[in-house]
Amino acid sequence: MTQSPTLFHRLASTSLICLIFLCIAWEMWLAPYKPGGSIWVLKVLPLLFPLRGVLQKNIYTLQWSSMFIMFYFMEGVVRAMGDAELISRGLAGLEIVFSVLFFISAIYYVRPYKKIAKAAKKKAETNSSASN
């Protein structure tokens, strides 16, 4: 169990970085809306906000970014179902995989810390009610 948090953190970090590179490559070279690149590359900017905290193992950042990443999952699903080009649908499939991988690994990385916090809160409540 000691390696699991490290593994989940590495998976979360790697999948976030892969998602960033995927979105840049997708909208600039692989299948942009307009030839030569698309302004949709700006969708990468929100992914940069949690990057530092995720790399530094910040629990709070991993918590909120696990919910935030679902926007990229939704975009992937919509584009996998609706884009006309096969390459774009394939890239959307990768976006789905990376966002789900990030979500699951972030949740499992945070899970032991949540249990510790919950136990500490319960102990504090027990101690405060015993002293009254």
N, C-alpha and C positions, 0 to 999 in steps of 0.2 A: 504493500500500500504506500510505501514511502516514495516510490518512483511514479506512482499514478499522478499526483499533482504536477510533477515536472513534465510528464508526458502530455497531460491535458493542456498545460501552459504552452508547451511547444506546438501542439496542434492548433491551439487558438491563435498564437502569434503567426505561425506559418500560413494558416488559412486566410488571416486578415491581410497579410502581405501579398499573398497570391491573388486575392480578390482585388486589391489595389492595382497590381500590375495587369491583371486581366481586363479591368475596366478601362485602363489607359490604352492598352493595345487594341482593345475592341473598338473604341470610339475614335482612335487615331489612325490605325492601319488595317486591322483585320476585316471589320465590317461596319465602317462608319455610315451614318445616315447620308452624308454627302461625301463625295470623293475628296480626298486630301485631308480629311479629319472633320470632326464634328464638335460643336460647342457642348455636346452632351458629355464630353470628357470631364466637364466640371462636376459630374456626379461623383467623382473620386474625392473631391474636397472634404465632404463630411466623414469619409473613412479615415482621413488623416487626424481628426480630432481624438479618437480613442487610441491611436497607434502608440503614442508614448506611454500612456498608462497601462496598456496591455503588455507592452514590452517590459515595463517595470513591475509587473505582477500586482498592480493596484486592484484590489478587490472591488471597490466601488466602480471603477471604470469597466471592469469585466462584467459587472452586474448590468449597468445601464446599456453597455454596448451589445450585450446579448439580446436585448429587446430591440435596439436600434438596427441591428443587422437584418432584422426581418423585413425592412423596407427593400433591401437588396434581394432577399428571397422572393418577395412579391414581384419585383421587377423582372427577375429571372423567369418566374412562372408565366407572367404576362407575355414576355418576349418569346419564350419557348413555344407558346401556343399561337402567337399572333404574327411574328415576323415572317416575311415571305422567303428570305434567303436561308438556305440550309446551314451555312456557316454561322449565321447570327443565332439560329436556334440551338446549334451546338454550343456556342459561347454562353448562351443563356443557361444551358444545362450545367456548364461549368460554374456559372455564377450561383446556381442553386446548390451545387455540391459544396462549394467553398463557404457559402453563408450558413448552410446546415451544419457543416463541420465546425465552423466557428461557434455557432450557437450551442451545440452539444458539448464541445470541449470547454467552453467558458462556464457553462452550467456545472459540469462535473468538476472543474477546477475550484469553483467557489463553494461547492457543496460542503466540504469538511469545515470550512471557516464559518459557514452559516450555522452548522451544528454546534460548534464551539461557542459562538456568540449567543445562541439560544440557551445553551446550558448555563452560561455565565449570567444571563439575564434571569433565568429561573433561580439560580443560587442567590443572586442579589435580592430578588423579591422574597425569597424564603428567609434570608438573613434580616431584611428590614421588617418583615412581619413578626419575626421572633423577638426582635428588640423592642417592639411596641408593646 
